[in-house]
């Protein structure tokens, strides 16, 4: 019950008028930016980072808490009202949600998404509050080799679990690790990969990297392929959720929460797989499964709750171990580092006000989100009609401000352009963005842990795997790497009978979801 | 390839095969009928080459990492095999390995999956004119921000982007651009205490 007491203190921090204002601003801005087409939670946070430069860390993170859930919800609104989802976490929501909207039940779809997000977010945040102290108690016993192993697991998991091509995933990870290496080596004081450019000695600012890969890369990519025909935006009517809708929604909300939270909490790469699992579960358990494919409300309620629960779960490894499992969490970690704060097991001891204030703000932000979204759904829907030239001009404009204001240097603007061009080509050639961003942000931390482990072992390589925990993690990594190819081999060996059978069809649907967005949560 | 070589060979031995175009191959009757399949094959080959370009980039980055790392001095305090070189070399090897695997993948017909999205229409290729204009507007801001100040350079960036993306209501766009750039300058100065360069408008704002 340690968590509950700390949480109450966290509420004391978060409930001051000024901090409530920051939470409200965060939710409002996060939803407004997140609802814009092409802008997902990670880009929302990256673009809004400059607004927090001059804030105290606690207030900045209270605002981030609002932006985090706001941006997440904004993304689902977009995918329900537009027929093409832009971020992988909302792909599944979009399937039934858009069909519902087309049948004139858009308001009900948005409502079940909003209430489901609220319930899942609240339970998930409670789970975070209860689980974080437990994980921290375990994590303080973890040594450098254990951390290094978990980080390697995070690298391998985001690279292999997501995306259609592992080669391109690892290539992207390599690019990210390379960018992360640029700068002065903290141990020996030597410059690495700086080309003698003094501005690179401190490494590349995380804001520049995140904004460059997400915002500038995305703007260039979309601009080059801009849909000239107008989009089919579904009109939102006033029809609310009926009693029947409630009856059909509440179980999927709870089941979605139960599926999403654990998947978010393990470093397995975001909300894609759990939202798909939730969809499949609801389809199987539905009283009238023939509704699926025609706009079944269970197919919106479940995945949407899963999405938010997994977002809450993702904060567990981020806050207790300093390990991001999604692009959004990686950008948050970058923001922490910008304040000189390294999340990890000691964070709860050294910065309890910040951490518990943040967690309490997640509850508050969630409630504000529900209060804002039920009445404002039609306003958000209008934001989808913003003329595209203004939308993308705005993205480049605010990306430039953010990059310039980080260090007051034009060098960062040129760097932003170069990284933006890199982001463009990664989108063009199917290199997923998430491994790169995780590599950039987590790479230097992983190197430090590896070198610390080897210092302790006096240079013996066994120092990397001499604990039981690290050995277990390496076994999991090995299974992730060799498991799927072996499974495929076995399946092929068994013969190609029934190509359209259950598991295969499921796999195809998931592959289709990947196809929509290999940049999770951009 | 072989028939084309046969017809052009005696006439222009110095022209590289496949480069034999225009005047030499054109008048020849069979050459003309060969054109069509040849050009389609060229188009698909070009697509291959651009996929190979990714592998070349990975290879170059990997070699850069390794070469840079080899030039580092070993820290005398470090014990054992791990020093400042280890991670760059490992990352370089990873990139080189992925470059090789990617070449194999592309040669077997693997293609990178282009990213979709709400506003993305993948039915046509990249519109390089738009990209060029966008990059130009972006570069103009980077060049000008410290010379003429954000209120002007930001407006140029915003206006240039709307122009690049096909908006032609110039007067409205100029007004919006100026409101955006002056507005953000004040927002950051007064609201957040971040001083973006005022440049030429110093003293006026």
Interface residues (C-beta under 8 A of the other chain):
Chain A: X37 X38 X50 X51 X53 X54 X78 X82 X84 X85 X86 X164 X165 X167 X168 X170 X171 X173 X174 X175 X177 X178 X181 X185 X187 X188 X190 X192 X193 X216 X218 X219 X220 X221 X222 X223 X224 X225 X226 X227 X228 X229 X231 X387 X388 X389 X390 X392 X393 X394 X396 X397 X398 X400 X401 X404 X405 X410 X413 X414 X417 X420 X421 X424 X425 X427 X428 X429 X430 X431 X443 X447 X450 X451 X454 X455 X457 X458 X459 X460 X461 X514 X515 X516 X517 X518 X519
Chain B: X50 X51 X54 X57 X58 X61 X62 X64 X65 X68 X69 X72 X73 X75 X78 X79 X80 X81 X82 X83 X84 X87 X88 X91 X92 X94 X95 X98 X99 X101 X102 X105 X110 X111 X112 X113 X114 X115 X116 X117 X118 X119 X120 X121 X122 X124 X126 X127 X128 X130 X131 X134 X135 X137 X138 X139 X141 X142 X143 X145 X146 X150 X154 X157 X158 X159 X161 X162 X164 X165 X166 X167 X173 X176 X177 X180 X181 X184 X188 X192 X193 X194 X196
